[in-house]
């Protein structure tokens, strides 16, 4: 089945363009995932100086993903009267030959997998940041003498609660 008002050649070109955009978007999402994995290592190693570089690359990659996504949405806008880009894409694909449908749906699946991996890694990185912030705050509280439940070692090697030592550390 051909989409309404589209010649077979134009329809073929549109299918190829959609396929290319989906491939490009999935490749960018995989690149983003690689950057996020590097970011996690830098977070774990507290290499703040290198995080700025990764953050810049991530921002560029996200901008590129958004640009390709907008191009895909714009291309689909005139091809279907459906309300959302997802519905327009489903509608367009449903009007293709079954072999093209399979190819395009596989490309969509690959994109969705890549984006889900990015969402998962983003969550992991968020947890690493949160744990790091808690550790920094805890250490700061120990230095300030606020954390009375913390344990320290005496000269003889025994542990004692920080609150039992008096006023905490002085700089």
KEDOTI-25730 format. One record per residue (C-alpha): residue number from 1; residue in three letters; x, z, y. Coordinates in steps of 0.02 Angstrom, whole numbers, m for minus. Layout:
BEGIN
+-----+------+--------+--------+--------+
! pos ! code !     px !     pz !     py !
+-----+------+--------+--------+--------+
! NUM !  ALA !      X !      Z !      Y !
...
+-----+------+--------+--------+--------+
***
This chain:
BEGIN
+-----+------+--------+--------+--------+
! pos ! code !     px !     pz !     py !
+-----+------+--------+--------+--------+
!   1 !  UNK !      0 !      0 !      0 !
!   2 !  UNK !     63 !    m42 !    174 !
!   3 !  UNK !     31 !     65 !    328 !
!   4 !  UNK !   m103 !     m5 !    441 !
!   5 !  UNK !    m46 !   m140 !    562 !
!   6 !  UNK !    131 !   m150 !    491 !
!   7 !  UNK !    210 !   m306 !    419 !
!   8 !  UNK !    301 !   m283 !    253 !
!   9 !  UNK !    470 !   m314 !    338 !
!  10 !  UNK !    436 !   m190 !    479 !
!  11 !  UNK !    371 !    m64 !    353 !
!  12 !  UNK !    532 !    m84 !    252 !
!  13 !  UNK !    636 !    m57 !    410 !
!  14 !  UNK !    537 !     99 !    455 !
!  15 !  UNK !    558 !    169 !    279 !
!  16 !  UNK !    744 !    137 !    287 !
!  17 !  UNK !    756 !    219 !    458 !
!  18 !  UNK !    661 !    371 !    398 !
!  19 !  UNK !    775 !    382 !    246 !
!  20 !  UNK !    930 !    371 !    357 !
!  21 !  UNK !    865 !    506 !    474 !
!  22 !  UNK !    826 !    621 !    327 !
!  23 !  UNK !   1000 !    592 !    254 !
!  24 !  UNK !   1080 !    625 !    423 !
!  25 !  UNK !    979 !    784 !    448 !
!  26 !  UNK !   1024 !    849 !    275 !
!  27 !  UNK !   1209 !    812 !    304 !
!  28 !  UNK !   1203 !    906 !    469 !
!  29 !  UNK !   1116 !   1053 !    384 !
!  30 !  UNK !   1253 !   1057 !    251 !
!  31 !  UNK !   1383 !   1056 !    389 !
!  32 !  UNK !   1292 !   1200 !    473 !
!  33 !  UNK !   1293 !   1296 !    309 !
!  34 !  UNK !   1482 !   1271 !    293 !
!  35 !  UNK !   1503 !   1338 !    470 !
!  36 !  UNK !   1394 !   1488 !    429 !
!  37 !  UNK !   1497 !   1525 !    273 !
!  38 !  UNK !   1656 !   1521 !    379 !
!  39 !  UNK !   1569 !   1631 !    506 !
!  40 !  UNK !   1530 !   1760 !    371 !
!  41 !  UNK !   1714 !   1770 !    321 !
!  42 !  UNK !   1765 !   1793 !    503 !
!  43 !  UNK !   1632 !   1927 !    526 !
!  44 !  UNK !   1691 !   2020 !    372 !
!  45 !  UNK !   1871 !   2009 !    431 !
!  46 !  UNK !   1824 !   2058 !    610 !
!  47 !  UNK !   1907 !   1904 !    683 !
!  48 !  UNK !   1809 !   1900 !    845 !
!  49 !  UNK !   1930 !   1780 !    928 !
!  50 !  UNK !   1892 !   1644 !    800 !
!  51 !  UNK !   1704 !   1677 !    801 !
!  52 !  UNK !   1685 !   1595 !    972 !
!  53 !  UNK !   1751 !   1431 !    903 !
!  54 !  UNK !   1633 !   1435 !    753 !
!  55 !  UNK !   1488 !   1483 !    867 !
!  56 !  UNK !   1523 !   1330 !    975 !
!  57 !  UNK !   1528 !   1216 !    824 !
!  58 !  UNK !   1365 !   1293 !    760 !
!  59 !  UNK !   1280 !   1264 !    928 !
!  60 !  UNK !   1337 !   1082 !    927 !
!  61 !  UNK !   1276 !   1059 !    749 !
!  62 !  UNK !   1107 !   1137 !    790 !
!  63 !  UNK !   1090 !   1022 !    941 !
!  64 !  UNK !   1127 !    872 !    830 !
!  65 !  UNK !    998 !    929 !    701 !
!  66 !  UNK !    869 !    949 !    838 !
!  67 !  UNK !    911 !    776 !    908 !
!  68 !  UNK !    890 !    691 !    739 !
!  69 !  UNK !    731 !    788 !    705 !
!  70 !  UNK !    659 !    733 !    873 !
!  71 !  UNK !    705 !    552 !    833 !
!  72 !  UNK !    615 !    567 !    667 !
!  73 !  UNK !    462 !    644 !    751 !
!  74 !  UNK !    462 !    508 !    884 !
!  75 !  UNK !    474 !    370 !    754 !
!  76 !  UNK !    327 !    443 !    657 !
!  77 !  UNK !    220 !    471 !    812 !
!  78 !  UNK !    155 !    294 !    820 !
!  79 !  UNK !    134 !    274 !    632 !
!  80 !  UNK !     m3 !    401 !    599 !
!  81 !  UNK !   m142 !    488 !    691 !
!  82 !  UNK !   m108 !    653 !    600 !
!  83 !  UNK !    m81 !    807 !    708 !
!  84 !  UNK !     92 !    865 !    652 !
!  85 !  UNK !    256 !    778 !    615 !
!  86 !  UNK !    250 !    842 !    436 !
!  87 !  UNK !     75 !    772 !    411 !
!  88 !  UNK !    126 !    606 !    493 !
!  89 !  UNK !    275 !    593 !    376 !
!  90 !  UNK !    168 !    632 !    223 !
!  91 !  UNK !     40 !    505 !    280 !
!  92 !  UNK !    174 !    371 !    308 !
!  93 !  UNK !    255 !    405 !    139 !
!  94 !  UNK !     87 !    403 !     49 !
!  95 !  UNK !     63 !    223 !    107 !
!  96 !  UNK !    228 !    164 !     33 !
!  97 !  UNK !    260 !     87 !   m136 !
!  98 !  UNK !    283 !    220 !   m270 !
!  99 !  UNK !    471 !    188 !   m285 !
! 100 !  UNK !    494 !    214 !    m97 !
! 101 !  UNK !    385 !    369 !   m104 !
! 102 !  UNK !    499 !    446 !   m236 !
! 103 !  UNK !    656 !    404 !   m135 !
! 104 !  UNK !    587 !    475 !     27 !
! 105 !  UNK !    516 !    630 !    m56 !
! 106 !  UNK !    686 !    662 !   m137 !
! 107 !  UNK !    768 !    650 !     34 !
! 108 !  UNK !    642 !    774 !    104 !
! 109 !  UNK !    673 !    892 !    m41 !
! 110 !  UNK !    862 !    883 !    m11 !
! 111 !  UNK !    835 !    922 !    173 !
! 112 !  UNK !    721 !   1068 !    134 !
! 113 !  UNK !    847 !   1141 !     10 !
! 114 !  UNK !    988 !   1126 !    138 !
! 115 !  UNK !    883 !   1208 !    273 !
! 116 !  UNK !    831 !   1349 !    156 !
! 117 !  UNK !   1014 !   1381 !    114 !
! 118 !  UNK !   1049 !   1391 !    301 !
! 119 !  UNK !    906 !   1515 !    327 !
! 120 !  UNK !    972 !   1622 !    183 !
! 121 !  UNK !   1151 !   1620 !    248 !
! 122 !  UNK !   1089 !   1662 !    423 !
! 123 !  UNK !   1002 !   1815 !    350 !
! 124 !  UNK !   1161 !   1865 !    256 !
! 125 !  UNK !   1266 !   1845 !    414 !
! 126 !  UNK !   1139 !   1948 !    510 !
! 127 !  UNK !   1157 !   2089 !    383 !
! 128 !  UNK !   1348 !   2082 !    398 !
! 129 !  UNK !   1333 !   2094 !    587 !
! 130 !  UNK !   1211 !   2239 !    573 !
! 131 !  UNK !   1323 !   2335 !    454 !
! 132 !  UNK !   1473 !   2304 !    567 !
! 133 !  UNK !   1378 !   2367 !    719 !
! 134 !  UNK !   1325 !   2525 !    625 !
! 135 !  UNK !   1505 !   2558 !    573 !
! 136 !  UNK !   1568 !   2535 !    750 !
! 137 !  UNK !   1433 !   2651 !    817 !
! 138 !  UNK !   1470 !   2782 !    684 !
! 139 !  UNK !   1657 !   2776 !    723 !
! 140 !  UNK !   1621 !   2789 !    908 !
! 141 !  UNK !   1510 !   2940 !    877 !
! 142 !  UNK !   1648 !   3022 !    774 !
! 143 !  UNK !   1774 !   2993 !    914 !
! 144 !  UNK !   1652 !   3064 !   1041 !
! 145 !  UNK !   1617 !   3212 !    927 !
! 146 !  UNK !   1433 !   3169 !    918 !
! 147 !  UNK !   1424 !   3144 !    729 !
! 148 !  UNK !   1429 !   3323 !    665 !
! 149 !  UNK !   1394 !   3268 !    485 !
! 150 !  UNK !   1554 !   3169 !    468 !
! 151 !  UNK !   1694 !   3234 !    360 !
! 152 !  UNK !   1877 !   3241 !    408 !
! 153 !  UNK !   2033 !   3302 !    321 !
! 154 !  UNK !   2128 !   3460 !    366 !
! 155 !  UNK !   2317 !   3475 !    365 !
! 156 !  UNK !   2307 !   3543 !    187 !
! 157 !  UNK !   2207 !   3391 !    128 !
! 158 !  UNK !   2038 !   3477 !    112 !
! 159 !  UNK !   1882 !   3401 !    188 !
! 160 !  UNK !   1788 !   3488 !    324 !
! 161 !  UNK !   1635 !   3441 !    424 !
! 162 !  UNK !   1680 !   3374 !    595 !
! 163 !  UNK !   1555 !   3491 !    674 !
! 164 !  UNK !   1653 !   3641 !    608 !
! 165 !  UNK !   1812 !   3589 !    698 !
! 166 !  UNK !   1749 !   3615 !    872 !
! 167 !  UNK !   1740 !   3489 !   1011 !
! 168 !  UNK !   1795 !   3329 !    921 !
! 169 !  UNK !   1941 !   3220 !    964 !
! 170 !  UNK !   2015 !   3210 !   1137 !
! 171 !  UNK !   2097 !   3058 !   1208 !
+-----+------+--------+--------+--------+
***
